[in-house]
Amino acid sequence: MGDEHMAQDLISVIVPAYNVENFLGRMLDSLLAQTYQNLEIIIVDDGSTDSTALVIDRYGAMDKRIKAIKKENGGVSSARIRGMQKSTGAWIAFADGDDLVEPWMYEKLLNNAKQHGADISHCGYQMILPSGRVRLYYGTEKLVLQDNYTGVKDLLEGRFIEPGLWNKLYARSVIEKFLSSVDFDTSIRNMEDLLMNYYLFREARQSVFEDVCPYHYIVRSNSAANTSVNEHQLQDPLKVKKILFQETINDSEHHALVANQLVRQLVFLSTLDISNSTEITKPIRTSARTELRNMLPEILKSSSYTKKFKIMGLWTVIWPGSYSIVHHMYERFTGIDKIYEK
């Protein structure tokens, strides 16, 4: 393979790292073991207070493909954006510092992208729970081609496109359009992947999805995704839905998907159990109930909302306590509340 062709196919893998001294080496080992070797591995130390920087230095001395960026703590989105700005690859990928990837992942994603002329190539993943139990999402080996409109729709619908950034490969053109046109709110710490992916899929002419599971998403008992509920976990999903609600306003099908999800989020916040709440929970619940009550006339008359969500919104406004009780009974009856138990 000639030097020019190698440079054209360089993949920049951006790894945000914050206090992952015990896990980062495992991820870097899996990246260095990739069958596709033409990588630029950019590790963004997002103000770690442990020995993450020492791990980065050790691996940087071992392999010249590793580049380190150190910045003040600003959250995972700010770290990813800094990595995008410093990347030089024709293709951009993201990996979390406490996960790992199978050796064939980037070769598979790149081959699919080139074979099908796609700007985004993505795949399934496997979730490793603290108990060691593995859940595949989904491993059917199905291949799906998506044009621009369908890609965005499938992302918003959430049926089989994981909203995470870490199981995808993006053409540089998509990343550059995002960087030049979007003032991304890096204060969002929950559901930020969905929002960023919306902007990226919006710029992709075509995407390709193969349902294989080379990415290992490892759930840690004290990770950001698995700790007690905080304000970001309650407020940010609503903030993201509101942004998407405005972004999709000129497309009826995409807008309807987001509109119904917005109602679902407001219902969830309106029925929060405050019996063991922190001082932030009660005002969030009160605010959500007020917002849902104000939206209700539009929800009931607009064709954007399905009958299910009209009923859900109306029921919650009139009898918020009873809706919460019935919903919890449904979860217990169906076992939904036990899916992620150890």
Buried (B, 14 or more C-beta within 10 A) or exposed (E): EEEEEEEEBBBBBBBBBBBBBEBBBBBBEBBBEBEBEBBBBBBBBBBBEEBBBEBBEBBBEEEEBBBBBBEEEBBBBBBBBBBBEBBEBBBBBBBBBBBBBBBBBBBBBBBBBEEBEBBBBBBBBBBBBBEEEEBEBBEEEEEBBBEBEBBBBBBBBEEBBBBBBBBBBBBBEBBEBBEEEBEBEBEBBBBBBBBBBBBBBBBBBBBBBBBBBBBBBBBBEEBBEEEEEBEBBBBBBBBBBBBBBEBBEEBEEBBBBBBBBBBBBBBBBBBBEEEEBEEEBEEBBBBBBEBBBEBBEEBEEEEBBEEEBBEBBBBBBEEBEEBBEEBEEEEEEEEEEEEBEE
